[in-house]
Amino acid sequence: MPKRISMSPVCRLDLRKHAPAVKRNIFRYAESIIRVVAGFRRLGRISTMNRKISLTERAYQRLRDDLLTCRLAPGDRINIKEVADDLGFSLGAVREALARLTSEGFVSTDDSRGFRATPISIADMIDLIGVRSQIEGQCLRRAIEKGGLDWESAIVSAAHRLARTPVYAEVDAKRLNDDYAVAHSAFHQALVAACDSIWLRRMRDWLYAQSERYRYLTVPLARVQRDVTREHDELVKAVLARDADRAVALLEEHLMATARILIDREGGSSDAVPAPQQAGLRALGAGGLD
């Protein structure tokens, strides 16, 4: 039979003396464990939320790209379930993306609470391009005033990339090359990057995105090939020469060419265009990309 070990009175006294400290340490250890577990739960919720935001953002970017490139044609009805199934997103992510696109004017709601790609019209296009010309012109003036050597270098680089990028897609000569669209956007962004007004730049960015749908539509409609590279080069020369008046005038002509294409395509006349834009449109021949 194993020998029983007895505890001396001194040991018993020591245990009784240190018992409160032991209990406190146990409680502290337990609290630490609880905090760690709570932290992991919070991380789990944050991770879930981030995944949801990521899905919504991806759905938004994909739908926005389809709208700007007219893969979702103006006026087309957007079926949430079909979009979710085709793109592999949840219904909730697609709804949130469409709500955001609605607030930005790319999507509209109909009487049955459905969604449609916002319709376009000649009148809307003329109004849009006219306002964009004014806002982007202001941005350009302020950029010319404030821009330094780094700004100039970025413009030259963006113009060079744009000039070396094929305009049309290899698989379809009547469709705009996606790489060209990216380079074109970067070029116009570079021109105004030195503008010191955040709000002017924000408005310009929104108006640029809205006008992209019209630009994509003009690609197969051009009756006369424009020398867009020359237009860009002339614009760059005026900007680098710090000739704000000439640069803004060239920019306006550059943008208004898109309006001329669609008006000619519809058999319209610049007489039907609102007075502020009539002179500019009459001075332009049929062209290509803006």
N, C-alpha and C positions, 0 to 999 in steps of 0.2 A: 504494500500500500504506500503511495507516494507520501513523502513527509510534507506536512502542512507548514508553510512558511508564515510565521506571524510577523505583523508589522509593528515596529516599535512605536511607542508613544510619540517620539520625536517626529517620525514620518507622518503619523496621523495629524499631528499639530500643523506640520508644513502644508499638507493637503488642504486642511480647513482654512489655513491662512491665505493660500493662493487660489482658492476656488472662485472668488469673485472675478479675479483677473482672467482665469480660464474661460469663465462664462462670457465675459466681455469680448474676448478674442473669438470665441465661437460665433457670437452674434455678429461681430464685424465681418468674419469670414462669410457667414450666410448672407449678409447684406451685399457683400462684394459679388457673390455668385448671382444674387437677384439682379444687381445692376448690369452684370455682364449679359445675362439672359435677356433683360429688357433691351439692352443695346443691340443684341442680335435681332430681336424682333423689330426694332426700329429700322435697322438696316434692311431687313426683309421687306418692310413696308415701303421704304425708300426705293429699294431695288425694283419692287413691283410698280411703283409710281413712275420710276424712270423708264421702265420698259413700256408702260402705257404712253408716256410722253414721246418716247422714241417711235412707237408705232404710229401715233397721231402725226408726228412730224414727217415721217416717211410717206404716209398716206397723203398728207398735204402737198409735199414736194412733187410726188408722182402725179397727182391730179392737176396741180398748177402747171406742170410741164405739159401735160396733155391738153390743157386749155390754151396755153400760149402758142403751142405748135399746131393748134386746130385739129389734133387727133380727136378731141371732143369738139365738134364743130359748133359754132355759135347757134344757140337755139335748141341744141340737142338735149333731150331729157336725160337726166342722170339717175339711174336706178341704184340705190344704195347697196342692195343685196348683190346685184350683178357686179358692181365695182369691187365689193369686198371679196367676192368669189374669184374674180379675175386677177386681182392684185394680191390676194392672200392676206388681207387685213381683216380685223374684226369690224363688225357693224358699228360699234361705238367709235372706233378710230376714224372710220370713214365719215360718220356723222359730224364729229368734231372738226375734221378737216374741211368738210363742206360748209360748216358754220363759219369758219375762219375765212374761207374763200368768198362767202357771201358778203361778209363785212368789208372785204377788199374790192368788191364789185366784179369779180370774175364769174360768180355764180349768182343766180337769182332764184327766188321761190315763186311757185305758181299758186293758183287758187286751191289746189288739192294738197297743198303743203309739200309738194315735191320740189325737186331741184332741177334747174336747167342751166346750161352754159349761157351766160348773158348774151342776148342777141346783139348784133352790131348793125350799124346803118351808116350811110354816107354822111348824114348830118352829125352823127355822133363822132365819126372819124375826124371830120373837119374841126369840130369843136375841140376834140382831144388833142389833135396835132397843133392847133393854134395855141392852146394853153401850154402844151409841152414846150413849144418854141419860146414862149415868154419866160417860163420858169427856168428852162435849161439855158436860155440866153443870159438870164441874171446870174445863174451859177457860173457860167463861163466867164462873164465879165469879172466877177469877184475872184475867180481862180487865176485869171490873167494878172490881176492886181496883186494877189497874195503869193502866187506860186513861185518856187525857187528852182534850183538846178535839178533836184531829185524829181520834182514834178515834171519838168521838161523831159528828163531822161525816160520817165515812165511812159509819157505820151509817145515818144519816138519808138520805144520798145513795143508798145501796144499796136501802133500803126504798122510796124514791120511784121509782127505776127499776123495781123489781120490781112495784110497784102499777100502773105505767103500761104494763107489758108484757102483751099478751094471753096467757092461760094455754093456750089450745088453738090448734092449727094451723089456718090458714085453709082448707086443703084437706080437713081431716078433723077434725070437732068432737070426736072421741073420742081424738085423739092429742095428746100434749103438744107445745106449741110449743118448738122448740129454743132460741129466744131466751129464753123464760121459764126453761128449765132452766139456762141460763147465768146469768141474773139471780138465780135462786133460790140457786144455788151461791155467787155473790158475796155475797149477803145473809148467808147462814149463816157464810161465811168472815169477813165484816166483824165479826160479833158477837164472834168469838173472837180477832180479830187481835191484840189487846193482851195475850193470854195470854203469860206469860213463860217457859213451858216448851215447848221445841222438840219434845220427845218426845210430850207430850200433843197438841200440834197435829198432829204426823205421824200419830199413831194416829187422831185425829179425822178427818183427811182421808181416810185409808184406809177407815174405817168409813162415812163419808159416801158414798164412791164405791160401796162394796158395797151400801148401802141404796138407791142410785139405781135398781137393777133392779126392786126391789119397788115403788118409787114410780111408775115408768113403767107397771107392770102394773095399778096401782090406778086409773089415770085413767078407763078405760072401765067400771069396776066400781062406781063410787060411786052409791049409791041416793039419797042426800040431798046436795044441794049445800051445801058448806061455805063459810063466809065466811072464806077463807084470808087475805084482806087485813086483816080485823079481827084475826085471830090474830097476824099479823105486827105490826100496829100496837100491840097490847097488849104484845107481847114487847118492842118498841122502847121503849115508855113505861116499863116496869119496869126495863129496862137503864139508860136515861138517868136514872131516879130513883135509881139505884144500889141498888135493892132486889133483892139477889142471890137471896134465897129465893124470891120471887115469880117472878123471871125464870127460874130453873131449873125451877120447877114448871110454868110456862107452856110452856117448851121441851119438857119431858117429855110433856105432854099433846099438844103439836103433833106430836111424832114418833110417839107411840103411836096416833094416829088412823089411820095407814096400816095397822097391824096389825089394827085393828078392821074395816077394809074387807075385807081378804082373808079374815079369819075368818068374817065374815058371808056372804061370797060362797061359801065352801066349806060353808056350813050348819053351821059349827062353833059352839062356845060358849066363852066365856072361862073356863069351868070346866076346859077341856082345856089351858089355857095354864099354864105353870109358875107356881108360887105368887107369886114376886116381882112378876110383871106383872099378876096377876089383877085387883087393885083398880083399877089404872090403866085397864085395858081396859074393865072394867064401867062406869066413869064416863064413857066416851066413846060417843057415838052413831056411827052410820055416817057417814063423812065423804068427803072428796075427797083432795086432795094433802097430803103431809105438810109 
